[in-house]
Amino acid sequence: MTNENLTLLEEQTEELKSIFKSISPIKTDGSFESDKVKECIVKMAENCLSENEKTALITWMENNEFFTSPASTKYHGNKAGGLAAHSLMVSYQAFSLAPAILQNFSASDLSDQYEISAKDIFLSAICHDLCKAGFYSLKQRRSKDYTGNVKYESYYVAKDDNRTLGHGNESVLRFVEIFPQMIKNRNILEAISRHMGYTDLTDMEKINYNNFIQNPLVVLIQLADQTSAQWFNI
């Protein structure tokens, strides 16, 4: 990564962060407004993708419940629209953390092997959990409050007929469905596939895991994902 690359990256990430700040779709407590989340994702896509790429991404999201699915059943983003909000927050965190992380990485012996753009960061972050789109169904359960009154609560469960190649790899598959022209962009594919670190790998995949974290985009998306959920509850 050259100094010119880093300077351009910082300028681009600041532009994308300013979109987030101007729309203010997510609060620091994790609450969000779904219409603003979608607006922000669309505007970010318009900023760093071509018109065809933006159309392909948003069309897929609209057709596959991305904007209405939860991010989990009981943890962060466990409500309608939580998946889109979480993915957007991961994008914002990645933009915020990227300048310092990549500046630090540029001093390593591996630096010449990688050149990361704001577009790479956006696509890796916004698409890292595509596998969760349409993955859950909403059910009702009967319970009683402390006075004995019956109440019904909605909750999410994974659909019984789901088929998955693994959390990260399933998201890679969906990413390639949207962007077949990016089949050889290993920086993004690795960042999406390995964004869960060790927690979503088979024993065979763990053998060469250290090779993947040589890719600074893998490390960046892992950290952005963790801080979004643990620091901002989304």
C-alpha positions in Angstrom: 0.0 0.0 0.0 1.5 3.3 -1.1 1.1 6.7 0.7 -1.1 7.8 -2.3 -3.3 4.8 -1.8 -3.7 5.5 1.9 -4.4 9.2 1.3 -7.1 8.4 -1.2 -8.6 5.7 1.0 -8.9 8.2 3.9 -10.6 10.7 1.7 -13.1 8.1 0.5 -13.9 6.7 3.9 -14.5 10.2 5.2 -17.0 10.8 2.4 -18.8 7.6 3.3 -18.8 8.3 7.0 -20.3 11.8 6.3 -23.2 10.1 4.5 -23.8 8.0 7.7 -23.6 11.0 9.9 -25.9 13.2 7.8 -28.7 10.5 7.8 -28.1 9.3 11.3 -29.8 5.9 10.9 -28.4 4.2 14.0 -28.1 5.5 17.5 -25.3 4.7 19.9 -27.6 2.4 21.9 -28.3 0.2 18.9 -31.7 1.6 18.0 -32.3 2.3 14.4 -34.8 3.5 11.8 -35.2 1.0 9.0 -36.1 3.5 6.3 -33.0 5.6 7.1 -30.8 2.4 7.2 -31.9 1.6 3.7 -31.5 5.2 2.5 -27.9 5.2 3.9 -27.0 1.9 2.3 -28.3 3.1 -1.1 -26.4 6.4 -0.9 -23.1 4.7 0.2 -23.6 2.3 -2.8 -24.1 5.2 -5.1 -20.9 6.8 -3.8 -18.5 3.9 -4.3 -20.1 1.5 -6.8 -20.9 1.8 -10.5 -24.6 2.2 -11.4 -24.8 -1.4 -12.5 -23.2 -2.6 -9.3 -25.4 -0.5 -7.1 -28.5 -1.8 -8.9 -27.4 -5.4 -8.6 -26.7 -5.1 -4.9 -29.9 -3.2 -3.9 -32.1 -5.4 -6.1 -30.7 -8.5 -4.5 -31.3 -7.1 -1.0 -34.9 -6.1 -1.8 -35.7 -9.5 -3.3 -34.1 -11.6 -0.5 -35.5 -10.0 2.7 -32.2 -8.2 3.5 -33.9 -5.1 4.7 -36.5 -6.9 6.9 -34.5 -9.9 8.3 -33.0 -9.8 11.9 -29.3 -10.1 12.5 -29.8 -12.9 15.1 -32.4 -14.6 17.1 -31.5 -13.3 20.6 -28.3 -11.2 20.4 -27.5 -8.1 18.4 -30.1 -6.9 15.9 -32.7 -9.5 16.9 -35.6 -7.5 15.3 -37.0 -6.8 11.9 -34.4 -4.8 9.9 -31.6 -5.8 12.3 -29.5 -7.4 9.5 -29.4 -4.3 7.4 -28.7 -2.1 10.5 -25.9 -4.4 11.7 -24.3 -4.6 8.2 -24.5 -0.8 7.9 -22.9 -0.3 11.4 -20.1 -2.8 10.5 -19.5 -0.6 7.4 -19.3 2.5 9.4 -17.0 0.9 11.9 -14.8 -0.4 9.1 -14.6 3.1 7.6 -13.7 4.5 11.0 -11.0 2.0 11.8 -9.5 1.6 8.3 -7.1 4.6 8.2 -5.3 3.6 11.4 -5.2 -0.1 10.7 -4.1 0.2 7.1 -1.5 2.9 8.0 0.0 0.5 10.5 -0.2 -2.4 8.0 1.7 -0.3 5.4 4.9 -0.6 7.5 4.9 -4.4 7.3 6.7 -6.5 4.8 3.4 -7.7 3.4 2.2 -4.2 2.4 3.3 -4.4 -1.2 1.0 -7.4 -1.7 -2.2 -5.5 -0.9 -4.1 -2.5 -2.1 -7.4 -1.9 -0.4 -10.0 0.6 -1.6 -13.1 2.1 0.0 -15.2 0.1 -2.4 -13.5 -3.2 -1.1 -14.2 -2.2 2.5 -17.9 -1.3 1.8 -18.6 -4.5 -0.1 -16.9 -6.7 2.4 -18.7 -5.1 5.3 -22.2 -4.6 3.8 -22.1 -8.2 2.4 -20.5 -10.1 5.2 -23.8 -11.5 6.6 -25.7 -12.0 3.3 -26.3 -15.6 4.5 -28.7 -14.3 7.1 -31.1 -12.7 4.6 -34.3 -14.7 4.7 -32.7 -17.2 7.1 -35.2 -16.7 10.0 -39.0 -17.0 10.5 -41.1 -15.2 13.0 -43.1 -17.3 15.5 -45.3 -16.6 18.6 -45.0 -18.0 22.1 -47.5 -17.9 24.9 -46.4 -16.7 28.4 -47.8 -15.1 31.5 -46.8 -11.9 33.2 -46.4 -11.5 37.0 -50.1 -11.0 37.4 -51.0 -14.2 35.6 -52.3 -12.5 32.5 -51.6 -14.4 29.3 -49.5 -12.6 26.7 -48.0 -13.6 23.3 -44.5 -12.7 22.3 -42.9 -12.8 18.8 -39.5 -14.4 18.4 -37.3 -15.5 15.6 -36.0 -19.0 14.8 -33.9 -20.3 12.0 -36.0 -21.9 9.3 -36.1 -25.7 9.3 -35.3 -26.0 5.6 -32.2 -23.8 5.5 -29.2 -25.2 3.7 -25.8 -23.5 4.3 -22.2 -24.0 3.3 -21.1 -22.3 6.6 -21.7 -18.8 7.8 -18.9 -17.0 5.9 -18.8 -19.2 2.9 -22.6 -19.0 2.3 -22.2 -15.2 2.3 -19.4 -15.5 -0.2 -21.6 -17.6 -2.5 -24.4 -15.0 -2.4 -21.9 -12.2 -2.9 -20.6 -13.9 -6.1 -24.2 -14.4 -7.3 -24.6 -10.6 -7.1 -21.2 -9.8 -8.4 -19.9 -12.7 -10.7 -17.3 -10.3 -12.1 -15.6 -10.3 -8.6 -15.0 -14.0 -8.5 -11.2 -13.4 -8.5 -11.2 -10.6 -5.9 -9.7 -12.6 -3.1 -9.3 -9.7 -0.8 -13.1 -9.3 -0.5 -13.9 -13.0 -0.7 -11.5 -13.8 2.1 -12.8 -10.9 4.2 -16.3 -12.2 3.9 -15.5 -15.8 4.3 -13.2 -15.4 7.4 -15.1 -12.5 9.2 -16.0 -14.8 12.1 -12.4 -15.7 12.8 -11.9 -19.2 14.2 -15.6 -19.6 15.2 -16.9 -20.7 11.8 -14.1 -22.9 10.5 -13.8 -26.6 10.0 -10.6 -28.3 11.4 -9.2 -28.4 7.9 -9.8 -24.7 7.3 -8.1 -23.8 10.6 -4.8 -25.3 9.4 -4.0 -22.3 7.1 -6.0 -19.6 9.0 -2.9 -17.5 9.7 -2.5 -17.0 6.0 -5.8 -15.4 5.8 -5.1 -12.8 8.5 -2.2 -11.6 6.5 -4.9 -9.9 4.4 -5.6 -6.6 6.3 -9.2 -6.5 5.0 -9.9 -9.8 6.9 -8.7 -8.2 10.1 -10.5 -5.0 9.5 -13.9 -6.7 8.9 -13.5 -9.0 11.9 -12.8 -6.0 14.2 -15.6 -3.9 12.7 -18.0 -6.8 13.1 -17.1 -7.3 16.8 -17.1 -3.7 17.8 -20.5 -3.1 16.1 -22.1 -5.9 18.1 -20.2 -5.4 21.4 -19.8 -1.7 21.6 -22.9 -0.4 19.9 -25.3 -3.4 20.4 -26.1 -3.7 16.7 
